[in-house]
Structure formats: C-alpha cells, structure tokens
C-alpha cells in the first residue's frame, strides 16, 4: 500500500494506492468514493477492506479523501458535491497514470455513490459503477440525518445543556449535524439530488447494492430502464446500516456484501 498526496498545489488530496497483488491477473483499476460525515467514519475500515479484496483479485485500487475531508488538505467547511466530483476526476486521472489502465471501475457509498454515478455519466473512461445505498433524494437524506441528531439530543440528561436541534429551514449558514459542519453550500448541493439525476444514460455497467430493504429501489430501477441503462440491484439485509449499528464501527465488517461486490466486477 502506498500513501501519497496528489492534486494541485493549493488542493492536495490524500490517496492510498493498493497495487494488484503479485500473482493475480490484472483486471484493471478501481476507484473508491467515500460518503460524508459520520458515514465516512463508519465506512472507512470497510472501504479499506474492499480495496484489499479488490487488489487481491487483480485490481489496482485508489482510495482517496475529498478536499476538506479525512487526511486531505482544507477544512471541514470546504467543499460541496460539485467540488467532490472535481476531486474524483483528479483521482481517476491519477489512478490511470499510476496503473496504466485505460478505464476505471468506480465504487461509491451513499453520497459517494452519487459522485460515482456522475462519473459514469460524464466520463467515457468509467466502464462500471457500483453504488452502495445510493442517495436518490437529497432532502429526504438530510431529514434522516436531522432525525438521528434529534434522537441523540433527546438523551442529554440536563435540559440546561441540551442544545437546539439543527433546522434545515435555516439557510443562513453552517449547522452542526452529527458532529460534522454542514455548510450552506454542501446542504444546497445535497438537496439538489433527485431521482431525475439517475435518468441520465450511461454505457457503464451499473450495480446497486442495498444493506436494507429500500422503498425507492423500484423507482430507481424504473428510472434506469426508462433511460436505457442496464442495471442490476441486490439487497443483503443486515449488511451495514451506516449510523445505527454501533458494532459496525467497533470492528465488525460486512464480508458477505464485500465479497459479492468483488464478484460482480470480476
């Protein structure tokens, strides 16, 4: 594994490169796009394990942090989904240079899945995209995060120290959400996500994985079909609820889900 920084002088991004393991047949290159905030924390070890499994199967893999997240430069107030997409484009270019690959398979988790989808629809060097619990309704996604924050706030023992829960109707600036600052710019970019985003056609192979029964799966599948996009979806219940399974953060890994993801791109 090789840790390094890439990007421009004022926008340094952290990367972790997993070269194809010796003895494994070369399959190509894979980019992993992480999610935001608490879901980034919950998925960090999972994506590291996925990268190792992909490298063992013959992929050259790049994990990276968007600007202002993880070990990349910038502050936690920097960035929105447009800048994340620009960072992911830089990451694909870097991965192709390092691996010599002409095309890339993209894996994305939650908001990272939306970034991966945009890569698949706007770049001709992405031949497959794997989306894990993709966000298809940004407003609904933020409401779920706020509900989780409200539930946490209810457990403050002293009303004197109990804080006011975040209000999505307050558009004036940054709000604290599950320990992460959600800026107005990031909030607007997330709220702009709709099912219609997935109506853009792509020639990339599309695989969607769900870790719980998702009522929006049928709508997403129909949207793909209307655009002529060939997509397959699978639900593996119990494999990684991103916020409410503390044992996952403590060390449990969803091996069945990871093995299946590697299998579908192999």
C-alpha positions in Angstrom: 0.0 0.0 0.0 1.3 3.4 -1.0 0.2 6.6 0.8 0.7 9.9 -1.1 -0.7 13.3 -1.9 -1.9 14.4 -5.3 -3.7 17.3 -7.0 -2.8 20.9 -7.3 -0.6 22.9 -5.0 -3.5 24.5 -3.1 -5.7 21.5 -3.3 -3.8 18.5 -2.0 -5.7 15.3 -1.8 -4.7 12.2 0.2 -4.6 8.9 -1.6 -3.9 5.3 -0.7 -2.9 3.1 -3.6 -3.3 -0.7 -3.5 -1.4 -2.3 -6.3 -2.6 -5.5 -7.8 -1.2 -8.3 -5.7 1.6 -10.4 -7.1 0.4 -13.4 -8.9 -3.1 -12.0 -9.5 -4.1 -11.5 -13.1 -4.5 -7.8 -14.0 -8.2 -6.8 -14.1 -7.9 -3.1 -14.4 -8.3 -0.2 -12.0 -10.9 0.7 -9.3 -11.6 4.0 -7.6 -13.4 4.1 -4.2 -15.6 7.2 -3.4 -16.4 7.6 0.3 -19.5 9.2 1.8 -19.9 12.3 4.0 -19.6 12.9 7.8 -20.5 10.1 10.2 -21.0 7.7 7.3 -17.3 8.4 6.3 -16.2 7.3 9.7 -18.4 4.2 9.6 -17.2 3.2 6.2 -13.5 3.9 6.5 -12.4 0.4 7.5 -15.0 -1.2 5.2 -13.6 0.6 2.2 -10.1 -0.3 3.2 -11.1 -4.0 3.3 -12.8 -3.7 0.0 -9.7 -2.2 -1.5 -7.6 -5.1 -0.2 -10.0 -7.6 -1.6 -10.1 -5.9 -5.0 -6.3 -5.8 -5.1 -6.1 -9.5 -4.3 -8.5 -10.2 -7.2 -6.2 -8.3 -9.6 -7.3 -4.6 -9.5 -5.1 -1.6 -8.9 -7.1 0.4 -6.4 -7.1 4.0 -5.2 -8.9 5.2 -2.1 -8.9 8.9 -1.6 -10.3 11.7 0.6 -12.1 14.7 -0.9 -10.7 18.2 -0.2 -11.5 19.2 3.4 -12.2 15.6 4.5 -10.1 12.9 6.0 -6.3 13.5 5.5 -6.7 15.8 2.6 -5.9 19.5 2.9 -8.6 22.0 3.6 -11.1 22.4 6.4 -14.3 20.6 7.1 -16.2 23.6 5.9 -14.8 23.3 2.4 -16.5 21.6 -0.5 -19.8 20.5 -1.9 -20.8 17.8 -4.3 -19.5 19.7 -7.4 -16.1 20.0 -5.9 -16.2 16.4 -4.8 -16.9 15.4 -8.4 -13.9 17.5 -9.5 -11.7 15.8 -6.8 -12.9 12.4 -8.0 -12.0 13.3 -11.6 -8.5 14.2 -10.4 -8.4 10.8 -8.6 -9.3 8.9 -11.8 -6.6 10.7 -13.8 -4.1 9.9 -11.0 -5.2 6.3 -10.9 -4.9 5.8 -14.6 -1.4 7.3 -14.6 -0.3 5.0 -11.8 -1.9 1.8 -13.1 -1.6 2.3 -16.8 -5.3 1.4 -17.1 -7.4 3.0 -19.8 -10.7 2.6 -18.0 -11.8 2.5 -14.4 -14.5 0.8 -12.2 -15.9 3.2 -9.6 -17.3 2.1 -6.2 -19.4 4.7 -4.3 -21.0 4.7 -0.9 -24.1 6.8 0.0 -23.2 10.4 -1.3 -20.1 8.9 -2.8 -22.4 6.7 -4.9 -23.9 9.9 -6.4 -20.4 11.1 -7.2 -19.7 7.7 -8.8 -22.9 7.9 -10.8 -21.9 11.3 -12.2 -18.5 10.0 -13.1 -20.2 7.2 -15.0 -22.5 9.5 -16.9 -20.0 12.3 -17.7 -16.7 10.4 -18.4 -16.0 7.9 -21.1 -13.3 6.1 -19.1 -15.6 4.7 -16.5 -16.8 1.3 -17.6 -18.6 0.2 -14.5 -20.1 1.7 -11.4 -21.1 0.0 -8.1 -23.3 2.0 -5.9 -23.9 1.1 -2.2 -27.0 2.5 -0.6 -27.1 5.5 -3.0 -28.7 8.7 -2.0 -31.5 9.5 -4.6 -33.4 12.1 -2.6 -31.1 14.6 -1.0 -33.8 16.4 1.1 -35.0 13.1 2.5 -31.4 12.1 3.2 -30.8 15.2 5.2 -34.1 14.8 7.1 -32.9 11.4 8.2 -29.7 12.8 9.5 -31.5 15.5 11.4 -33.8 12.9 12.9 -30.8 11.0 14.1 -29.4 14.2 15.6 -32.7 14.9 17.3 -32.7 11.5 18.9 -29.2 12.0 20.2 -30.2 15.4 21.6 -33.1 13.8 23.5 -30.6 11.8 25.6 -28.9 14.9 27.1 -29.6 14.5 30.8 -29.6 18.1 31.6 -32.0 20.4 29.8 -29.7 23.2 30.7 -27.0 21.7 28.4 -29.5 20.4 25.8 -28.8 22.2 22.5 -31.3 23.3 19.9 -31.5 20.6 17.2 -30.5 21.6 13.6 -33.1 23.3 11.5 -32.9 22.7 7.7 -35.2 25.6 7.1 -32.4 27.9 8.4 -30.5 28.7 5.2 -28.2 31.3 6.7 -25.1 29.3 7.3 -23.4 26.2 8.7 -25.2 23.8 11.1 -23.7 21.1 13.2 -25.0 17.7 12.2 -23.9 14.5 14.0 -20.6 16.1 14.9 -19.8 17.5 11.4 -20.4 21.0 10.0 -22.9 21.1 7.2 -22.3 24.3 5.2 -25.0 26.1 3.2 -23.1 25.1 0.0 -23.0 21.4 0.8 -26.6 21.5 2.0 -27.8 23.0 -1.3 -25.8 20.5 -3.3 -27.3 17.6 -1.4 -30.8 18.9 -1.5 -30.5 19.2 -5.3 -30.2 15.4 -5.6 -33.3 13.9 -7.1 -34.4 10.7 -8.7 -34.1 12.5 -12.0 -30.3 12.6 -11.7 -30.3 8.9 -12.4 -32.3 9.3 -15.7 -29.1 10.3 -17.4 -28.0 7.5 -19.7 -24.6 5.7 -19.3 -23.0 2.9 -21.2 -21.2 1.8 -18.0 -22.3 -1.4 -16.3 -24.3 -0.4 -13.2 -24.7 -2.5 -10.0 -26.6 -1.2 -7.0 -26.4 -2.8 -3.5 -28.7 -2.2 -0.6 -28.0 -3.0 3.0 -31.7 -2.8 3.9 -35.0 -3.0 2.0 -35.3 0.3 0.3 -38.7 1.5 -0.8 -37.1 3.6 -3.5 -35.4 0.6 -5.2 -38.3 0.1 -7.7 -38.4 3.8 -8.7 -34.7 3.8 -9.3 -34.9 0.6 -11.3 -37.7 2.1 -13.4 -35.6 5.3 -13.9 -32.7 3.3 -15.2 -34.9 1.3 -17.6 -36.5 4.5 -19.0 -33.0 5.8 -19.8 -32.0 2.5 -21.4 -29.4 1.9 -18.7 -28.6 -1.7 -17.9 -28.5 -2.1 -14.2 -28.7 -4.9 -11.6 -29.6 -4.5 -7.9 -29.2 -6.7 -4.9 -30.4 -6.4 -1.3 -28.4 -8.0 1.5 -30.3 -7.1 4.7 -28.2 -6.5 7.8 -25.0 -5.6 5.9 -24.0 -2.2 7.3 -26.6 0.2 8.5 -24.5 3.3 8.3 -25.4 5.1 11.6 -27.4 2.9 13.9 -25.2 -0.2 14.2 -22.5 0.7 16.7 -20.9 -2.8 16.4 -20.0 -1.9 12.9 -17.9 1.0 14.0 -16.5 -1.2 16.7 -15.0 -3.6 14.2 -17.5 -5.8 12.5 -17.2 -6.0 8.7 -19.8 -6.9 6.1 -17.8 -9.6 4.4 -20.7 -11.1 2.5 -21.5 -7.7 0.9 -17.9 -7.0 0.1 -17.3 -10.5 -1.4 -20.4 -10.1 -3.6 -19.2 -6.6 -4.8 -15.9 -8.0 -5.9 -17.6 -10.9 -7.5 -19.9 -8.8 -9.7 -16.9 -6.8 -11.2 -14.6 -9.8 -11.6 
